[in-house]
């Protein structure tokens, strides 16, 4: 199974977020791909709990002033199979 990591600000109700949740709800797609999410602004957002129930990982990787630290955390998420 292939993993896809989506990097977003938050998982709140919005255009791309709602579209990605609808894709993740698709059972046929879930048999081929695992959709994971990385939130870089604030908390995880409205859809986080539902996505976890669907088998997705939701990571928090807040973007701050230190870009090297952010880059290191994001690379760590990708190396760990996110």
Backbone as a chain_set.jsonl record, in Angstrom:
{"seq": "XXXXXXXXXXXXXXXXXXXXXXXXXXXXXXXXXXXXXXXXXXXXXXXXXXXXXXXXXXXXXXXXXXXXXXXXXXXXXXXXXX", "coords": {"N": [[0.841, -1.177, 0.0], [0.511, 2.219, -0.778], [1.638, 5.307, 0.644], [0.484, 8.605, 1.117], [1.393, 11.848, 1.847], [-0.145, 14.721, 2.87], [0.385, 18.125, 3.126], [-0.839, 20.652, 4.976], [-2.344, 23.753, 6.132], [-4.372, 23.688, 8.276], [-6.873, 21.255, 9.209], [-9.501, 22.223, 8.694], [-12.902, 23.134, 7.802], [-13.01, 23.658, 4.492], [-12.209, 24.343, 1.04], [-10.066, 22.648, -0.305], [-9.511, 21.002, 1.849], [-11.968, 19.734, 2.47], [-12.356, 18.361, 0.072], [-10.164, 16.575, 0.136], [-10.86, 15.064, 2.404], [-13.205, 13.862, 1.48], [-12.078, 12.276, -0.554], [-10.564, 10.552, 1.059], [-12.571, 9.214, 2.38], [-13.44, 7.446, 0.471], [-13.732, 4.134, -0.097], [-12.57, 2.357, -1.994], [-10.321, 3.774, -2.809], [-8.943, 3.872, -0.374], [-8.112, 1.254, -0.187], [-5.907, 1.137, -1.793], [-4.27, 3.315, -1.199], [-2.862, 5.057, 1.587], [-3.837, 7.877, 3.173], [-2.213, 10.437, 4.665], [-1.778, 13.242, 6.889], [-0.321, 16.426, 7.474], [-0.317, 19.043, 9.602], [0.434, 22.427, 9.621], [-0.172, 24.851, 10.755], [-1.208, 26.071, 13.69], [-3.622, 24.109, 15.448], [-4.908, 20.73, 14.795], [-7.518, 20.759, 13.571], [-10.959, 20.678, 12.299], [-11.596, 18.267, 10.836], [-9.835, 16.313, 11.747], [-10.267, 14.198, 13.693], [-12.13, 12.514, 12.376], [-10.616, 11.727, 10.147], [-8.576, 10.289, 11.384], [-10.09, 8.147, 12.354], [-10.656, 6.962, 9.958], [-8.29, 5.806, 9.369], [-6.107, 7.376, 8.781], [-3.049, 9.099, 9.513], [-2.558, 11.934, 11.51], [-0.492, 14.529, 11.714], [1.123, 17.013, 13.705], [2.969, 19.736, 12.887], [4.124, 22.404, 13.505], [4.7, 25.393, 11.812], [7.206, 27.626, 12.284], [9.288, 30.423, 13.221], [11.824, 29.387, 12.998], [13.072, 27.901, 10.44], [14.797, 25.79, 9.903], [14.396, 24.007, 12.02], [11.696, 23.367, 11.59], [11.916, 22.151, 9.062], [13.46, 19.937, 9.749], [11.689, 18.542, 11.483], [9.59, 17.985, 9.693], [10.913, 16.382, 7.794], [11.498, 14.248, 9.476], [8.94, 13.229, 9.945], [8.322, 12.316, 7.38], [10.311, 10.355, 7.013], [9.593, 8.477, 8.908], [7.582, 7.051, 7.76], [5.262, 8.435, 7.193]], "CA": [[0.0, 0.0, 0.0], [1.272, 3.464, -0.881], [1.262, 6.363, 1.568], [0.543, 9.957, 0.583], [1.389, 12.842, 2.913], [-0.653, 16.032, 2.467], [0.824, 19.162, 4.06], [-1.855, 21.713, 4.956], [-2.352, 24.615, 7.31], [-5.213, 22.998, 9.258], [-7.909, 20.409, 8.605], [-10.8, 22.844, 8.927], [-13.826, 23.078, 6.668], [-12.575, 24.532, 3.412], [-12.259, 23.699, -0.27], [-9.156, 21.513, -0.506], [-9.629, 20.102, 2.999], [-13.183, 18.939, 2.28], [-12.105, 17.474, -1.066], [-9.278, 15.5, 0.595], [-11.633, 14.195, 3.3], [-14.078, 13.052, 0.623], [-11.224, 11.242, -1.167], [-10.181, 9.591, 2.085], [-13.759, 8.413, 2.691], [-13.647, 6.499, -0.613], [-13.207, 2.827, 0.313], [-11.7, 1.808, -3.033], [-9.057, 4.505, -2.73], [-8.267, 3.462, 0.864], [-7.503, -0.064, -0.39], [-4.659, 1.316, -2.535], [-3.468, 4.401, -0.639], [-3.12, 5.595, 2.915], [-3.723, 9.33, 3.107], [-1.807, 11.04, 5.921], [-1.875, 14.697, 6.864], [0.577, 17.184, 8.331], [-0.873, 20.386, 9.817], [1.552, 23.315, 9.932], [-0.636, 26.117, 11.337], [-2.107, 25.877, 14.823], [-4.021, 22.749, 15.783], [-5.242, 19.847, 13.681], [-8.706, 21.227, 12.878], [-12.276, 20.053, 12.364], [-11.673, 16.928, 10.24], [-8.753, 15.435, 12.23], [-10.768, 12.973, 14.334], [-12.713, 11.629, 11.362], [-9.537, 11.165, 9.335], [-7.919, 9.251, 12.2], [-10.981, 6.985, 12.363], [-10.561, 6.345, 8.636], [-6.985, 5.169, 9.251], [-5.045, 8.332, 8.45], [-2.278, 9.73, 10.586], [-2.606, 13.396, 11.473], [0.696, 15.028, 12.404], [1.25, 18.448, 13.937], [4.339, 20.183, 12.623], [3.893, 23.846, 13.403], [5.686, 26.195, 11.099], [7.572, 28.767, 13.116], [10.326, 31.286, 12.67], [13.017, 28.592, 12.751], [12.778, 27.019, 9.307], [15.603, 24.566, 9.988], [13.703, 23.118, 12.943], [10.498, 22.912, 10.881], [12.357, 21.224, 8.023], [13.899, 18.719, 10.429], [10.498, 17.821, 11.945], [8.863, 17.488, 8.518], [11.687, 15.262, 7.259], [11.312, 13.139, 10.406], [7.622, 12.652, 9.683], [8.384, 11.576, 6.115], [11.167, 9.174, 7.187], [8.9, 7.498, 9.755], [6.533, 6.387, 7.0], [4.021, 9.215, 7.151]], "C": [[0.888, 1.242, 0.0], [0.728, 4.475, 0.119], [1.435, 7.706, 0.872], [0.455, 10.909, 1.762], [0.945, 14.179, 2.34], [-0.245, 17.033, 3.535], [-0.112, 20.357, 3.889], [-1.685, 22.609, 6.176], [-3.082, 23.943, 8.459], [-6.232, 22.159, 8.499], [-9.294, 20.946, 8.951], [-11.661, 22.741, 7.671], [-13.397, 24.129, 5.649], [-12.565, 23.729, 2.124], [-11.388, 22.467, -0.394], [-9.28, 20.508, 0.632], [-10.835, 19.18, 2.853], [-12.997, 17.942, 1.139], [-11.222, 16.301, -0.643], [-9.991, 14.549, 1.552], [-12.561, 13.305, 2.481], [-13.287, 11.965, -0.104], [-10.883, 10.155, -0.162], [-11.363, 8.707, 2.475], [-14.004, 7.319, 1.656], [-12.958, 5.176, -0.29], [-12.242, 2.247, -0.722], [-10.333, 2.479, -3.015], [-8.262, 4.077, -1.501], [-7.632, 2.083, 0.746], [-6.161, 0.032, -1.102], [-3.709, 2.327, -1.895], [-3.855, 4.665, 0.812], [-2.848, 7.087, 2.839], [-3.399, 9.85, 4.499], [-1.742, 12.547, 5.759], [-0.891, 15.312, 7.857], [0.035, 18.609, 8.401], [0.241, 21.304, 10.309], [1.132, 24.63, 10.573], [-1.615, 25.835, 12.474], [-2.384, 24.412, 15.09], [-4.435, 21.957, 14.568], [-6.499, 20.263, 12.913], [-9.894, 20.281, 12.939], [-12.284, 18.585, 11.924], [-10.694, 15.917, 10.833], [-9.274, 14.133, 12.829], [-11.36, 12.0, 13.323], [-11.625, 10.968, 10.52], [-8.774, 10.09, 10.1], [-8.769, 7.99, 12.241], [-10.947, 6.249, 11.03], [-9.192, 5.71, 8.392], [-5.845, 6.089, 8.879], [-4.301, 8.756, 9.704], [-2.386, 11.238, 10.406], [-1.461, 13.895, 12.347], [0.587, 16.536, 12.593], [2.71, 18.818, 13.773], [4.263, 21.688, 12.406], [5.064, 24.55, 12.732], [5.964, 27.418, 11.962], [8.628, 29.613, 12.436], [11.592, 30.505, 12.319], [12.73, 27.558, 11.658], [13.601, 25.733, 9.331], [14.948, 23.548, 10.912], [12.447, 22.533, 12.288], [10.87, 21.867, 9.835], [12.782, 19.886, 8.637], [12.707, 17.887, 10.896], [9.736, 17.226, 10.772], [9.604, 16.306, 7.894], [11.548, 14.042, 8.164], [9.978, 12.451, 10.201], [7.668, 11.805, 8.412], [9.239, 10.313, 6.249], [10.473, 8.082, 7.99], [7.718, 6.848, 9.052], [5.235, 7.138, 6.953], [3.54, 9.387, 5.739]], "O": [[1.897, 1.294, 0.703], [-0.468, 4.505, 0.409], [2.398, 7.921, 0.137], [-0.451, 10.797, 2.587], [1.582, 14.712, 1.43], [-0.499, 16.816, 4.719], [-0.176, 20.98, 2.83], [-0.978, 22.268, 7.125], [-2.486, 23.659, 9.498], [-6.428, 22.336, 7.297], [-10.151, 20.21, 9.441], [-11.196, 22.311, 6.615], [-13.422, 25.33, 5.92], [-12.887, 22.541, 2.136], [-11.897, 21.361, -0.57], [-9.168, 19.302, 0.412], [-10.729, 17.976, 3.088], [-13.44, 16.798, 1.239], [-11.492, 15.159, -1.016], [-9.748, 13.343, 1.51], [-12.685, 12.114, 2.766], [-13.778, 10.846, -0.254], [-10.91, 8.97, -0.492], [-11.164, 7.556, 2.864], [-14.713, 6.354, 1.943], [-11.731, 5.115, -0.221], [-11.201, 1.701, -0.355], [-9.308, 1.819, -3.188], [-7.041, 3.933, -1.572], [-6.709, 1.766, 1.496], [-5.356, -0.897, -1.025], [-2.49, 2.212, -2.031], [-5.013, 4.518, 1.205], [-1.748, 7.506, 2.48], [-4.212, 9.723, 5.414], [-1.661, 13.066, 4.646], [-0.665, 14.774, 8.941], [-0.059, 19.296, 7.384], [0.913, 21.0, 11.294], [1.989, 25.449, 10.906], [-2.74, 25.402, 12.226], [-1.492, 23.572, 14.975], [-4.334, 22.438, 13.439], [-6.528, 20.122, 11.691], [-9.831, 19.218, 13.558], [-12.914, 17.751, 12.574], [-10.729, 14.75, 10.444], [-8.763, 13.063, 12.499], [-11.119, 10.795, 13.403], [-11.711, 9.778, 10.216], [-8.368, 9.086, 9.516], [-8.236, 6.882, 12.171], [-11.184, 5.041, 10.982], [-8.957, 5.137, 7.328], [-4.721, 5.627, 8.68], [-4.852, 8.769, 10.805], [-2.314, 11.75, 9.289], [-1.463, 13.707, 13.564], [0.031, 17.243, 11.752], [3.581, 18.269, 14.448], [4.328, 22.177, 11.278], [6.232, 24.326, 13.049], [5.045, 28.154, 12.321], [8.831, 29.526, 11.225], [12.35, 30.916, 11.44], [12.207, 26.478, 11.932], [13.152, 24.701, 8.834], [14.946, 22.353, 10.615], [12.173, 21.341, 12.42], [10.223, 20.826, 9.73], [12.486, 18.826, 8.086], [12.701, 16.667, 10.73], [9.283, 16.084, 10.845], [8.971, 15.325, 7.504], [11.485, 12.915, 7.672], [9.891, 11.225, 10.273], [7.116, 10.705, 8.374], [8.911, 9.293, 5.644], [10.73, 6.897, 7.781], [6.928, 6.157, 9.695], [4.191, 6.539, 6.696], [2.508, 10.018, 5.511]]}, "num_chains": 1, "name": "protein.A"}
